[in-house]
């Protein structure tokens, strides 16, 4: 058994996600689009989904499961697929890395 942390997609991004076409490969996720939910112990993402199904905490399309090892899976219509967090570069670091241009 492993522990999964549940992240719930906020309503506005969920609506866009639900209507977006299915893409292959790892999904890129913005942390600001999610709220941390509960933790659940299960053998796999699919068992976690089964344990939560039919409860008020059921996983919905767009919700994310993160394992203790850091593996991230997003719930899609076709099952759980690989995902990763996009961590934006701090603005000052981005500005510092820019090369000045002569005016």
DAQUIQUI-V119709 format. One record per helix or strand of 3 or more residues. SS is the DSSP state (hx for helix, st for strand). FROM is the first residue (numbers start at 1). TO is the last residue. If there is no record, write none. Layout:
SS/FROM/TO  SS/FROM/TO
This chain:
st/2/9  hx/11/19  st/27/30  hx/31/33  st/34/42  hx/45/52  st/64/67  st/72/76  st/79/86  hx/91/96
